[in-house]
């Protein structure tokens, strides 16, 4: 399945727009506390363990979006946007959301 942040696909024709599709992944603060408790790979302000968790959350959100597209009969998602938000009064959770337009391309 083609996933793109652009509103068109060069060399392809969009034959049907199927609507908005989304996917979300929410990570709780306890995940981050556990990660930081044992992190020894912080170099230059970056944490490989933290980045792996964020990447995993992004992959889950995109996968959910793709599954929703497939269920509508689509074969591509265009104009994809990824958002990272904190939720909760104390910012105790992180949400990664992916959204785009499901289409059929030829």
C-alpha positions as semicolon CSV with decimal commas, in nm:
position;residue;x (nm);y (nm);z (nm)
1;X;0,000;0,000;0,000
2;X;0,128;0,343;-0,094
3;X;0,143;0,598;0,189
4;X;0,241;0,956;0,104
5;X;0,234;1,300;0,259
6;X;0,161;1,457;-0,080
7;X;-0,193;1,522;-0,209
8;X;-0,123;1,350;-0,541
9;X;0,082;1,057;-0,667
10;X;0,304;1,134;-0,962
11;X;0,231;0,907;-1,256
12;X;-0,084;0,764;-1,095
13;X;-0,447;0,861;-1,133
14;X;-0,673;0,884;-0,828
15;X;-0,996;0,720;-0,940
16;X;-1,185;0,726;-0,612
17;X;-1,168;0,916;-0,284
18;X;-1,283;0,703;0,008
19;X;-1,255;0,950;0,294
20;X;-1,051;1,020;0,604
21;X;-0,866;0,735;0,772
22;X;-0,684;0,751;1,105
23;X;-0,475;0,549;1,344
24;X;-0,364;0,620;1,698
25;X;-0,121;0,483;1,953
26;X;-0,103;0,601;2,314
27;X;0,199;0,546;2,538
28;X;0,164;0,578;2,914
29;X;0,414;0,761;3,134
30;X;0,509;0,438;3,309
31;X;0,668;0,320;2,985
32;X;0,894;0,625;2,986
33;X;0,978;0,593;3,357
34;X;1,077;0,231;3,299
35;X;1,284;0,329;2,998
36;X;1,465;0,610;3,173
37;X;1,534;0,400;3,483
38;X;1,765;0,174;3,287
39;X;1,888;0,396;3,009
40;X;2,261;0,409;2,968
41;X;2,267;0,514;2,604
42;X;2,194;0,885;2,640
43;X;2,453;1,066;2,433
44;X;2,425;1,427;2,331
45;X;2,073;1,453;2,474
46;X;1,930;1,165;2,270
47;X;1,796;0,837;2,396
48;X;1,789;0,545;2,156
49;X;1,544;0,357;2,380
50;X;1,302;0,651;2,389
51;X;1,331;0,695;2,012
52;X;1,257;0,325;1,957
53;X;0,935;0,356;2,160
54;X;0,825;0,661;1,962
55;X;0,904;0,483;1,636
56;X;0,702;0,181;1,748
57;X;0,406;0,406;1,836
58;X;0,427;0,573;1,494
59;X;0,434;0,235;1,320
60;X;0,124;0,123;1,513
61;X;-0,064;0,442;1,421
62;X;0,029;0,413;1,051
63;X;-0,060;0,041;1,046
64;X;-0,407;0,116;1,192
65;X;-0,458;0,387;0,930
66;X;-0,359;0,144;0,652
67;X;-0,596;-0,124;0,784
68;X;-0,883;0,126;0,784
69;X;-0,796;0,218;0,424
70;X;-0,799;-0,149;0,321
71;X;-1,137;-0,202;0,488
72;X;-1,277;0,079;0,271
73;X;-1,135;-0,081;-0,045
74;X;-0,846;0,160;-0,089
75;X;-0,493;0,093;-0,207
76;X;-0,324;0,420;-0,103
77;X;-0,339;0,693;0,159
78;X;-0,252;1,046;0,050
79;X;-0,195;1,372;0,240
80;X;-0,078;1,184;0,549
81;X;-0,013;1,387;0,864
82;X;0,159;1,257;1,177
83;X;0,096;1,430;1,509
84;X;0,255;1,380;1,849
85;X;0,051;1,511;2,144
86;X;0,064;1,485;2,519
87;X;-0,267;1,403;2,686
88;X;-0,376;1,417;3,046
89;X;-0,358;1,699;3,295
90;X;0,000;1,621;3,389
91;X;0,106;1,519;3,036
92;X;0,132;1,163;3,158
93;X;0,062;1,007;2,820
94;X;0,184;1,057;2,467
95;X;-0,042;1,002;2,168
96;X;0,083;0,950;1,815
97;X;-0,184;0,990;1,550
98;X;-0,172;0,937;1,175
99;X;-0,441;1,066;0,942
100;X;-0,484;1,087;0,568
101;X;-0,724;1,038;0,280
102;X;-0,791;0,683;0,160
103;X;-0,800;0,656;-0,219
104;X;-0,798;0,410;-0,503
105;X;-0,520;0,473;-0,753
106;X;-0,446;0,323;-1,094
